[in-house]
Protein backbone atom coordinates (compact mmCIF):
# COMPACT_ATOMS: atom_id res chain seq x y z
CA UNK A 1 0.00 0.00 0.00
CA UNK A 2 1.27 3.44 -0.94
CA UNK A 3 0.16 6.47 1.06
CA UNK A 4 0.59 10.22 0.73
CA UNK A 5 0.95 11.86 4.14
CA UNK A 6 0.30 15.61 4.23
CA UNK A 7 1.77 17.26 7.32
CA UNK A 8 0.20 20.56 8.40
CA UNK A 9 1.27 20.88 12.06
CA UNK A 10 -0.96 21.02 15.12
CA UNK A 11 -0.64 19.20 18.44
CA UNK A 12 -0.07 15.93 16.61
CA UNK A 13 3.20 17.40 15.34
CA UNK A 14 4.14 19.48 18.38
CA UNK A 15 6.82 19.30 21.07
CA UNK A 16 7.54 21.45 24.14
CA UNK A 17 9.75 24.45 23.43
CA UNK A 18 10.48 27.23 25.92
CA UNK A 19 7.51 26.28 28.07
CA UNK A 20 5.05 26.21 25.17
CA UNK A 21 3.99 23.73 22.52
CA UNK A 22 4.87 24.28 18.86
CA UNK A 23 5.09 22.14 15.70
CA UNK A 24 8.40 20.32 15.31
CA UNK A 25 9.86 18.63 12.23
CA UNK A 26 11.30 15.80 14.32
CA UNK A 27 7.86 14.41 15.17
CA UNK A 28 7.27 13.12 11.63
CA UNK A 29 9.52 10.07 11.88
CA UNK A 30 7.98 8.99 15.19
CA UNK A 31 4.48 9.36 13.80
CA UNK A 32 5.23 7.11 10.83
CA UNK A 33 6.32 4.35 13.20
CA UNK A 34 2.62 3.63 13.80
CA UNK A 35 2.35 2.23 10.27
CA UNK A 36 3.08 -1.30 9.12
CA UNK A 37 6.55 -1.65 7.62
CA UNK A 38 5.20 -2.74 4.24
CA UNK A 39 3.37 0.59 3.77
CA UNK A 40 5.21 2.99 1.49
CA UNK A 41 4.90 6.66 2.42
CA UNK A 42 5.62 9.90 0.62
CA UNK A 43 5.39 13.10 2.67
CA UNK A 44 4.17 16.57 1.72
CA UNK A 45 3.98 19.83 3.67
CA UNK A 46 1.97 22.73 2.23
CA UNK A 47 2.35 24.58 5.58
CA UNK A 48 3.26 23.75 9.18
CA UNK A 49 1.28 25.70 11.77
CA UNK A 50 -0.75 25.52 14.95
CA UNK A 51 -4.25 25.07 13.56
CA UNK A 52 -5.73 28.08 15.33
CA UNK A 53 -3.93 30.16 12.67
CA UNK A 54 -5.97 28.55 9.87
CA UNK A 55 -7.51 30.93 7.33
CA UNK A 56 -8.70 30.83 3.71
CA UNK A 57 -5.19 30.96 2.29
CA UNK A 58 -4.10 27.87 4.24
CA UNK A 59 -7.33 26.07 3.38
CA UNK A 60 -6.75 26.81 -0.30
CA UNK A 61 -3.19 25.43 -0.08
CA UNK A 62 -4.42 22.26 1.64
CA UNK A 63 -7.15 21.67 -0.95
CA UNK A 64 -4.63 22.15 -3.74
CA UNK A 65 -2.09 19.80 -2.14
CA UNK A 66 -4.69 17.06 -1.59
CA UNK A 67 -6.03 17.51 -5.12
CA UNK A 68 -2.58 17.03 -6.60
CA UNK A 69 -2.13 13.81 -4.63
CA UNK A 70 -5.46 12.49 -5.95
CA UNK A 71 -4.09 12.70 -9.48
CA UNK A 72 -1.14 10.51 -8.49
CA UNK A 73 -0.88 6.79 -7.76
CA UNK A 74 -1.76 6.54 -4.05
CA UNK A 75 -4.04 4.13 -2.25
CA UNK A 76 -4.99 6.81 0.25
CA UNK A 77 -4.11 10.17 1.76
CA UNK A 78 -3.55 10.91 5.46
CA UNK A 79 -3.55 14.54 6.61
CA UNK A 80 -2.16 15.47 10.03
CA UNK A 81 -3.95 18.45 11.54
CA UNK A 82 -4.51 20.35 14.79
CA UNK A 83 -7.73 19.74 16.70
CA UNK A 84 -8.80 23.39 17.02
CA UNK A 85 -9.82 23.75 13.38
CA UNK A 86 -9.86 20.12 12.27
CA UNK A 87 -13.56 20.37 11.38
CA UNK A 88 -13.00 23.34 9.07
CA UNK A 89 -10.38 21.60 6.95
CA UNK A 90 -12.41 18.40 6.96
CA UNK A 91 -15.47 20.31 5.69
CA UNK A 92 -13.49 22.09 2.97
CA UNK A 93 -11.93 18.83 1.78
CA UNK A 94 -15.33 17.12 1.81
CA UNK A 95 -16.81 19.87 -0.35
CA UNK A 96 -13.92 19.47 -2.77
CA UNK A 97 -13.46 15.70 -2.80
CA UNK A 98 -16.53 13.96 -1.37
CA UNK A 99 -16.66 11.71 -4.46
CA UNK A 100 -12.98 10.78 -4.28
CA UNK A 101 -12.46 7.11 -5.13
CA UNK A 102 -9.60 6.84 -2.64
CA UNK A 103 -9.93 7.59 1.09
CA UNK A 104 -8.72 10.91 2.47
CA UNK A 105 -8.37 10.68 6.26
CA UNK A 106 -7.53 13.51 8.65
CA UNK A 107 -5.83 12.73 11.94
CA UNK A 108 -5.15 14.87 15.00
CA UNK A 109 -4.13 14.39 18.61
CA UNK A 110 -5.51 15.42 21.98
CA UNK A 111 -2.01 15.63 23.56
CA UNK A 112 1.59 15.59 22.36
CA UNK A 113 3.26 12.20 21.90
CA UNK A 114 5.28 12.31 25.14
CA UNK A 115 2.03 12.62 27.12
CA UNK A 116 0.67 9.18 28.06
CA UNK A 117 -2.89 10.41 27.43
CA UNK A 118 -2.15 11.07 23.76
CA UNK A 119 -4.28 9.30 21.14
CA UNK A 120 -1.97 10.38 18.35
CA UNK A 121 -0.47 7.02 17.39
CA UNK A 122 -3.84 5.26 17.50
CA UNK A 123 -5.49 7.90 15.34
CA UNK A 124 -2.70 7.65 12.78
CA UNK A 125 -2.55 3.85 12.79
CA UNK A 126 -6.28 3.41 12.28
CA UNK A 127 -6.37 6.01 9.54
CA UNK A 128 -4.10 3.66 7.59
CA UNK A 129 -6.19 0.65 8.60
CA UNK A 130 -9.34 2.39 7.38
CA UNK A 131 -7.72 3.18 4.04
CA UNK A 132 -7.37 -0.58 3.55
CA UNK A 133 -11.18 -0.74 3.53
CA UNK A 134 -11.06 1.12 0.18
CA UNK A 135 -14.05 3.35 1.01
CA UNK A 136 -13.72 6.59 -0.93
CA UNK A 137 -14.48 10.02 0.49
CA UNK A 138 -13.19 12.28 3.26
CA UNK A 139 -13.01 11.04 6.86
CA UNK A 140 -11.48 11.67 10.27
CA UNK A 141 -9.83 9.00 12.44
CA UNK A 142 -10.15 9.71 16.17
CA UNK A 143 -10.29 7.77 19.43
CA UNK A 144 -12.29 9.44 22.20
CA UNK A 145 -12.15 6.55 24.64
CA UNK A 146 -10.97 2.99 24.02
CA UNK A 147 -12.51 2.50 20.57
CA UNK A 148 -10.86 3.93 17.42
CA UNK A 149 -13.64 5.59 15.42
CA UNK A 150 -14.02 6.93 11.88
CA UNK A 151 -16.15 10.01 11.20
CA UNK A 152 -17.45 11.44 7.94
CA UNK A 153 -15.92 14.87 7.40
CA UNK A 154 -19.15 16.74 6.69
CA UNK A 155 -20.83 15.54 9.90
CA UNK A 156 -18.31 16.88 12.44
CA UNK A 157 -19.60 19.23 15.12
CA UNK A 158 -17.60 21.96 16.91
CA UNK A 159 -15.76 20.92 20.05
CA UNK A 160 -17.35 21.72 23.38
CA UNK A 161 -15.42 24.17 25.56
CA UNK A 162 -12.53 22.60 27.49
CA UNK A 163 -13.03 19.28 25.69
CA UNK A 164 -10.98 17.45 23.06
CA UNK A 165 -13.74 14.91 22.37
CA UNK A 166 -14.83 14.64 18.77
CA UNK A 167 -18.54 14.38 17.98
CA UNK A 168 -20.69 14.28 14.87
CA UNK A 169 -24.29 14.43 13.70
CA UNK A 170 -25.75 10.95 14.26
CA UNK A 171 -22.45 9.69 15.63
CA UNK A 172 -19.45 7.98 14.04
CA UNK A 173 -19.41 6.40 10.58
CA UNK A 174 -17.87 3.26 12.08
CA UNK A 175 -15.31 1.86 14.48
CA UNK A 176 -12.60 -0.78 14.81
CA UNK A 177 -13.05 -3.85 17.00
CA UNK A 178 -10.27 -5.19 19.20
CA UNK A 179 -9.54 -7.80 16.50
CA UNK A 180 -8.90 -5.04 13.96
CA UNK A 181 -12.11 -5.52 11.98
CA UNK A 182 -14.05 -2.44 10.88
CA UNK A 183 -17.73 -2.07 11.75
CA UNK A 184 -19.76 0.35 9.63
CA UNK A 185 -22.55 2.13 11.53
CA UNK A 186 -24.20 4.35 8.93
CA UNK A 187 -24.16 5.27 5.26
CA UNK A 188 -22.26 8.18 3.76
CA UNK A 189 -24.06 11.22 2.44
CA UNK A 190 -22.10 11.68 -0.76
CA UNK A 191 -22.29 14.47 -3.30
CA UNK A 192 -20.37 15.45 -6.40
CA UNK A 193 -17.11 17.02 -5.32
CA UNK A 194 -16.42 20.57 -6.41
CA UNK A 195 -12.75 19.85 -7.05
CA UNK A 196 -10.06 22.32 -6.05
CA UNK A 197 -11.24 25.82 -5.24
CA UNK A 198 -9.91 29.05 -3.79
CA UNK A 199 -11.06 30.80 -0.63
CA UNK A 200 -10.44 34.41 0.33
CA UNK A 201 -8.15 34.87 3.35
CA UNK A 202 -11.05 36.04 5.52
CA UNK A 203 -14.62 34.86 5.20
CA UNK A 204 -17.41 36.98 3.70
CA UNK A 205 -19.88 35.16 5.98
CA UNK A 206 -20.99 36.72 9.27
CA UNK A 207 -21.54 33.70 11.53
CA UNK A 208 -23.82 34.39 14.51
CA UNK A 209 -24.44 31.75 17.17
CA UNK A 210 -27.62 31.94 19.21
CA UNK A 211 -27.20 33.05 22.81
CA UNK A 212 -29.42 34.65 25.42
CA UNK A 213 -29.56 38.43 25.12
CA UNK A 214 -28.15 38.49 21.59
CA UNK A 215 -26.71 41.63 20.03
CA UNK A 216 -26.93 42.06 16.27
CA UNK A 217 -23.93 43.64 14.55
CA UNK A 218 -23.82 45.60 11.32
CA UNK A 219 -23.42 43.49 8.19
CA UNK A 220 -21.33 46.00 6.23
CA UNK A 221 -18.61 44.20 4.29
CA UNK A 222 -20.28 40.78 4.50
CA UNK A 223 -22.06 38.91 1.72
CA UNK A 224 -24.20 36.61 3.88
CA UNK A 225 -25.27 35.92 7.46
CA UNK A 226 -25.27 32.43 8.93
CA UNK A 227 -27.30 31.92 12.10
CA UNK A 228 -26.40 28.83 14.13
CA UNK A 229 -29.56 28.09 16.09
CA UNK A 230 -30.03 26.65 19.54
CA UNK A 231 -29.95 22.85 19.57
CA UNK A 232 -33.71 22.71 18.92
CA UNK A 233 -33.42 24.79 15.76
CA UNK A 234 -34.79 27.93 17.39
CA UNK A 235 -33.82 31.60 17.45
CA UNK A 236 -35.25 34.50 19.54
CA UNK A 237 -37.98 35.33 17.03
CA UNK A 238 -40.13 37.21 19.56
CA UNK A 239 -37.35 39.75 20.01
CA UNK A 240 -38.01 43.01 18.17
CA UNK A 241 -34.27 43.55 17.65
CA UNK A 242 -34.00 40.16 15.94
CA UNK A 243 -36.96 40.88 13.68
CA UNK A 244 -35.61 44.31 12.75
CA UNK A 245 -32.19 42.88 12.05
CA UNK A 246 -33.61 40.31 9.65
CA UNK A 247 -35.97 42.75 7.91
CA UNK A 248 -33.26 45.37 7.44
CA UNK A 249 -30.48 42.97 6.50
CA UNK A 250 -29.14 43.72 3.01
CA UNK A 251 -27.54 40.29 2.52
CA UNK A 252 -29.04 36.77 2.49
CA UNK A 253 -29.65 35.10 5.86
CA UNK A 254 -29.16 31.36 6.34
CA UNK A 255 -29.94 29.09 9.27
CA UNK A 256 -28.08 25.97 10.35
CA UNK A 257 -29.44 23.67 13.04
CA UNK A 258 -33.13 23.16 12.31
CA UNK A 259 -34.24 19.52 12.15
CA UNK A 260 -37.46 18.72 10.28
CA UNK A 261 -38.61 16.22 12.93
CA UNK A 262 -39.63 18.78 15.57
CA UNK A 263 -40.48 22.43 14.94
CA UNK A 264 -41.38 24.89 17.68
CA UNK A 265 -43.84 27.75 17.23
CA UNK A 266 -40.95 30.23 17.30
CA UNK A 267 -39.73 28.86 13.94
CA UNK A 268 -42.90 29.82 12.02
CA UNK A 269 -41.63 33.29 11.25
CA UNK A 270 -38.45 32.14 9.47
CA UNK A 271 -40.05 32.21 6.03
CA UNK A 272 -41.57 35.66 6.63
CA UNK A 273 -38.12 36.96 7.53
CA UNK A 274 -36.57 35.41 4.39
CA UNK A 275 -34.35 33.11 6.42
CA UNK A 276 -33.11 30.25 4.26
CA UNK A 277 -33.15 27.04 6.29
CA UNK A 278 -30.24 24.81 5.31
CA UNK A 279 -30.50 21.03 5.27
CA UNK A 280 -29.31 18.99 8.23
CA UNK A 281 -25.55 19.28 8.27
CA UNK A 282 -22.76 20.51 10.51
CA UNK A 283 -22.79 24.30 11.08
CA UNK A 284 -19.10 24.32 10.15
CA UNK A 285 -19.86 22.53 6.88
CA UNK A 286 -22.61 25.10 6.20
CA UNK A 287 -20.20 27.93 6.96
CA UNK A 288 -17.46 26.63 4.65
CA UNK A 289 -20.03 25.91 1.90
CA UNK A 290 -21.28 29.50 2.02
CA UNK A 291 -17.73 30.87 2.11
CA UNK A 292 -16.92 28.92 -1.05
CA UNK A 293 -20.10 29.99 -2.86
CA UNK A 294 -19.74 33.74 -2.29
N, C-alpha and C positions, 0 to 999 in steps of 0.2 A: 504494500500500500504506500502511495506517495502523497504526502500532505504539504500544503502551503501553510506556514504559520506566520500570521501578521501580528507583529508586536507593536502595541500602541502605548504601553506604560501602565499606570495605575498601581494599586496595592499589590497586585499579583506580580509586578515587576520591581517592587520597591524594597529598599534596605534602609536601616537607620543611618543617618548622617547628621552630625552636629546636633543631636537631640530631636531631629525631625525625620520623617519618612520621605524618601524621594526615589523616583525610578532609577534603577542601576542596570547597566549593561551586563554585569556579571550574573544576573539572575537567570538569563536565558538558558544557559547550559544546564543548570539544575532543574529547570522546568521541563526540559526535554527528556530528562531521566525518567519521567513518568510513563513514557511511551515504550512499547515493545521494541526490541532491538531490530526487528525486521522492517520497521516502518522508516521509510526514507522521508527526510524533512528538508524543505528549503525555506529559509526565513526572509521576511520582508519587514520594513519599518518605515511607514509613511510619516510618522511622527512618534514622539516618545514623551508623554506628558502625564501629569496627574489629571484624572478625567474631569475634575471640576472646571478645568480650563477649556473644555470642549465648546466649540462654536461652529458656525456654518462652514468656515474654511476647512477646519479639521474633518468635519463630516464629509465634505466634498472629496477630500484627499482619501479618506477611508473607502468611500464608495468606488472611487476610481481604482484604488489598489486592489480591492476585492474583484472588481469587474475584469481587470487585467488577468487576474489569476484564473477566473472562470474560462477564459479563452485558451488556457494552457492545460497541459495533461496532468491534472491532479484528481485524486479520488475524493478529496475534501479539503476544506479550508477551516483552520482554527484561528480565531482572533482573540488575543489577550486584551483585556480592557479593565479599567477601573470600575468599581461598583457605583460610584455616585451618578454617573450618566450612562451606565450600561444600557438602560432601556431606550435612550434616545438613539444611540448608534444601532441597536437591534431593530428599532422601528424603521430607521432610514434604510438599512440594508434589506429589510423585509419589503419595503415599498419598491426598492430597486430590483431585488432578485428573488421574490417569493416563488417564482416558477423555475428556479435553478434546478437542474437535474442532479447536481452534486450537493451534499450537505455543507452549509456554512454554519459553524458553531462558535458562538462567543463564550469566552470563559473569563471569570474574574476570581477574586479571593476576598474573604472577609478579614483576614489578617496576613501579615507577611510570613514568609516560609519558616523563619526561625521561631515563630510563635506556635506552640503545640495545638492551638485552637484552629489553625489555618486549614481551610478546605481546598487550598490551591491545587495540590497535586491530584486530589480526587477529581476536582472539576476538569482538570486538563486531561487526565487519563480517560475519563468517561466521555469526554468530547470525542476522542479518537475511537473509543469503543462504539459510540453511536454512529459515527461515520461509516463503520463497517456494516451498519444496517441498510445503507444505500437508500435512505429516505431523503429526497431532495427538499430544499427550502432553507429557511434561516431559523436557527434555534439557539438556545442558551443552555449550557450545562452547569448545574449548580446543586450543591448538597446543603440543605438547610440543617438536617439532623443526621441520621445514620444512613439515609437512602439517597443515592445519587439520582437526581431527577433531570429531565429534559423538558424545556419550556419552548413553546412557539414564540417567536420574537414579537409578533404583533399583539400578543395577549398580556405582556408584562405590565404590571401596575407599579406606580412609584413606591419607593421604600417608605415605611413608616419612620417617624422620627426616632433616632437612637437605636435603630434596628438594621442589621445587615441581611435579614431574611428576605428571600425573593418570593414574590407571589404573582399570581396571574389570574385573569378572568377564567373561571371554571377550572382552575387548578392546572397541574402539570400535564404535558402531552404524554409523558410516560416516565418510567423509572427502571432502574437496574436491580434485579434480584441479587442475593448474596452469591448465587452460582454464576453471575455474569450475564444472565439472559435478560433481554429487554422486554418490558411489558408496556404495550401501548394502551393509553387510557381514553383517548378521544381522537377525533379526526382533525386534520388540518383544515383551516379556512384559507384556501389558496386563491390567488388572483394573478392576472398577468403582470409580470414585473415591468416596471417602467424603464429598466436599464439604468445606466449611469446618468446622474443629473447633478446640477450645481445648485448650491444653496448660498444665499447672501450670508455675510459674516454674522449679522444680527437678524433676528426674525422680524418679519412684518406683522406678526400675529400678537395681539395683546391677549395674554392668557390670564383670566380671572378665575380664581377658585372661590367657591361659596364659603362664606363665614358670617357669623352673627355680627350685625352692625356694619355691613359692607359699605365701603366708600367706592365711588365710581369715578375713575380718572378720565381725563380727556383722551380722545382717540387720535389726536393730531399725529400724523406721521405713520400711523398703522393702516393696514389694508384689510384687516379683519379682526373680530373679537371672538375668542373662544371662552365660553363659560364652562367650567367644570363644576357640575352640580354637587349637591349633597349626595350621599350614597343611595338615596331613594329617588334620585332623578329630579329633585326639586330645587327651586330657587325662590328668593323672597319676593314673590310676585304681588303681594299686597302692599309692598313698600312703594310709595309715590316716587322716591328717588330712582328706584330700579325701573319703574315704568317710564319715567321721563328719560332716563339714560337710553333705554331701548328705542323709544320713539324719536329721539333726537340724534341717534347714532348715524353717522354718515357712511359707515362701512358695514358689510354683512356681519351678522351675529350668528354664531354656531353654538350648539350645546352638546357636550359629551357627558354621558352618565345616566341617560334615561333608558330604562328597560321597559319593553312593551308589556311585560306581564302584569305590572301593577302601576297604575297612574293615579296620583293624588289630585284633588280638586285644584290645587295651586298650579298644576301644569296646563290647565285649560287655556290659559291666556297666551301660551307660547306662540301659537299661530297668529294671533292678533298682533303680536309684537314683532312679527317677521323673524322669529328665532328658528333657525334651521336645526332640527334635531338630527344628529348624526347616528348612524347605526351603532350597535353594541360593539365597542372596541375600546382599547386602552386610551385614556386621555392623552397619553404621550404619543401614541400612534396617530391620533386625530390631530394633535399639534404639529407633528412633523409633516403629515399629509397636507395640511393647510399651508405650512411654510413652503413646501415644494410647489404647490399649485399657484402661489401668488407672485 
